[in-house]
Amino acid sequence: MLIYKILLPAEWTEFEATGLFEGSPFDRSSGFVHCSSRQQVGATAVRVFEQEPALVVAALDTNLLGDAVRWEDAPDGGSFPHVYSALPLSAVAAVYRVAGASSVDTVLPED
């Protein structure tokens, strides 16, 4: 199964360079890396990254993340995948460069 992490281009560049993503400042303050299912990622992009002109969406293979992935209820409703570890580059199954949050659902393939 794939889950999705939305990154700013600079975060993706660092992730690629180091091979590990420890999370955004918001992720680190939450204690886990926030991710989304395919059905959630477009709405998440618009809600959180609406003002960003460019995004990178990394599709992550949950089989490679193992028990670090937990599906948990969010305060605003719904169950979201949270990753309780740094993301290894080896878990990235695909990368999508997106011109703005409103384009996420049109760029990513359907499940």
LUMDREN-548176 format. One line per 4 residues: their letters; for each residue y, z, x of C-alpha. Coordinates in steps of 0.25 Angstrom, whole numbers, plus 2048, in hexadecimal, padded with zeros to 3 digits. Example, Ala and Ser with C-alpha at 12.3 -4.5 7.8 and 13.67 -1.06 7.14 Angstrom:
<pts>
as	7EE/81F/831 ~ 7FC/81D/837
</pts>
This chain:
<pts>
mliy	800/800/800 ~ 80E/7FD/805 ~ 81A/806/803 ~ 828/802/807
kill	833/808/810 ~ 841/803/80F ~ 849/803/81C ~ 856/800/821
paew	856/7F4/82C ~ 859/7FE/837 ~ 84E/807/833 ~ 844/7FC/833
tefe	849/7F7/841 ~ 846/806/846 ~ 839/806/83F ~ 835/7F9/845
atgl	839/7FE/853 ~ 833/80C/853 ~ 827/809/84A ~ 82A/815/842
fegs	833/818/836 ~ 836/827/835 ~ 83E/825/828 ~ 84D/823/824
pfdr	856/82F/824 ~ 852/831/815 ~ 843/830/818 ~ 844/83A/823
ssgf	84C/844/81A ~ 842/842/80F ~ 836/845/819 ~ 82F/838/816
vhcs	832/829/816 ~ 836/823/809 ~ 82E/817/804 ~ 82C/80F/7F8
srqq	821/807/7F1 ~ 823/7F8/7EE ~ 827/7FB/7E0 ~ 831/806/7E5
vgat	837/7FF/7F1 ~ 841/7F6/7EB ~ 848/801/7E2 ~ 848/80A/7EE
avrv	84F/800/7F6 ~ 85A/7FF/7EC ~ 85B/80E/7E9 ~ 85C/812/7F8
feqe	860/805/800 ~ 869/7FE/7F6 ~ 875/7FD/800 ~ 86D/7F8/80C
palv	86E/7E9/80F ~ 861/7E8/816 ~ 854/7F0/815 ~ 846/7EF/81B
vaal	83A/7F3/812 ~ 82D/7F7/81A ~ 820/7F6/812 ~ 817/801/817
dtnl	808/802/816 ~ 804/80F/810 ~ 7F6/80E/816 ~ 7FD/80F/824
lgda	805/81B/820 ~ 7FA/823/81A ~ 7FC/831/815 ~ 80B/831/819
vrwe	80E/829/80C ~ 810/832/800 ~ 814/82D/7F2 ~ 81E/837/7ED
dapd	827/838/7E1 ~ 835/835/7E3 ~ 840/83D/7DD ~ 845/831/7D5
ggsf	837/82E/7D0 ~ 82B/826/7D5 ~ 821/828/7E0 ~ 826/823/7EE
phvy	81E/821/7FB ~ 823/82B/805 ~ 81E/82A/814 ~ 81D/837/81B
salp	81D/832/829 ~ 825/828/831 ~ 821/819/82E ~ 81A/812/839
lsav	81D/803/83B ~ 80E/800/83A ~ 80F/804/82B ~ 819/7F9/828
aavy	811/7EE/821 ~ 81E/7E5/81E ~ 82D/7E5/820 ~ 837/7DF/816
rvag	845/7DD/81A ~ 84E/7DE/80D ~ 85C/7DA/80B ~ 860/7E6/802
assv	859/7EF/7F9 ~ 85A/7E7/7ED ~ 851/7DC/7F4 ~ 845/7E5/7F7
dtvl	83D/7E2/7EB ~ 83F/7D3/7ED ~ 83B/7D3/7FC ~ 82F/7DC/7FC
ped	822/7D6/7F6 ~ 81C/7DC/7EA ~ 810/7E6/7EC
</pts>
